[in-house]
């Protein structure tokens, strides 16, 4: 099927060895004198040696492209049409950039799944040909307004170095890695507003989505079911095996939860947003939930249950329930703590889920606290008195995964166009590259993004012979037929070549030969001895290795010889004579 153009791209917002690899080229699409062509003089920074602002921006783009290029394999060049233009920016929030596939393709030669859309770069990789040679595969645009102007994020600028030493500024390479990830396939093409599949077919990303609540995969759902799943917070997971395999090594154990034991009308588990201050939620802390009353509805939207004044109701030894609004979270929790509360729940004052974290700093707070949704708060209030609950860190679940170690996707209610579904959930710890908002400590790692790419079809195939590296008996040399005459598991195309490094003369015809070898395989190998100890003249063992490390190994062992000495190894030989290259 021909490649079809797309209209939307995912965006990132700032909220208050022997690999053939892939060639990813940045296509500068800016006008003269602006964006990548901005002639403003600048000093080199963090390994970026360009001396104009435009060149430094372009270098950062290519640096990020090269990171992905080194990790992915494709015989077809990947082109990114790039712009660096003014985008939305206020003193408190900004659109940093966006990127996405320009077109998609299905049912092409090499497609893994029939009737399934693939982003153009991935389709090209699987087919081995450019399915849309008329233009680039990915489009990316980034915000040039982040230039120190106080009207844009308070004067924050892009950091254009390659070393992640961004300080208080925003690391461009990190954001580029994220956005290029979308263009390479970390995105779904269904209609998030209706639940409908793009032209009636699923895509390679969507077929890996599953709803834990309904027990249904997204490609098996009706449009209405898919639409409902889009706003089912922390219940939609990624089922791809490559990602799930890496979860234990990536995400830390521990998911904070609130469990209401009684009364039965509100019993169950509730999502919480843990506080950034006070002690972290840890061992189970149980108690009666009590609505905290400060007796004053202050002007400006205050309520008697917002906790902005000293608490007058009885919350001693209980879990205090407060409302969001009017004052900072630390003030509310501090007032509840002073009244004797053992923990605090802050009910949101706007609809939405999952609940965000409680921000703030106060080293005097010694009790745990968390935010719950408006709906949860109303439910608990309606059941008071007599509500008993437990706040704890569930160590059986990893932060950002479900009970089966499948990674959660970002499915907030209400839906966030451009962010929902095509990102990991924000509960992941440590933070992941493909979360919907930039995390300052992200760095240049690609964490679970690369395993996700393997799941959708970016298989590891360094020699591009169509055989997965995990199954290829010689992953660094083209051998599509996987010939292995001696059936030793090592492809015939992958010999270990003996190498004569040099000789040291010991008289007219006597010498000592210094040998090394070149193991084309990327793993250590062992070879059975052939001929008398693999040597001809003299036919004795002179310290030759039995195992061979990966790659080129120099000066491995020495063998004395006379007139001629030949080392036979894996069908190849290295011959030494008194007249071979002398050692230094």
Secondary structure by P-SEA (a helix, b strand, c coil): ccbbbbccccccccccccccbbbbbbbbccccccccccccccccccccccccaaaaaaaaaaaaaaaaaaaccccbbbbbbccccccccccccccccccccccccccccccccccccccaaaaaaaaccccccccccbbbbbbcccccccccccbbbbbccccccccccccaaaaaaaaaaaaaccccccccccccccccccccccccccccccccccccccaaaaaaaaacccccccccaaaaaacccccbbbbbbbbbccccccbbbbbbbbbccccccccbbbbbbbbbbcccccccccccccccccccccccccbbbbbbccccaaaaaaaaaaacccbbbbbbcccccccccbbbbbcccccccccccaaaaaaaaaaccbbbbbbccccccccccccccccccccccccccccccccccccccccccccccccccccccccaaaaaaaaacccccccccccccccccccccccccccccccccccccccccccccccccccccbbbbbbbbbcccccccccccccccccccccccccccccccccccccccccccccbbbbbcccccccccccccccc
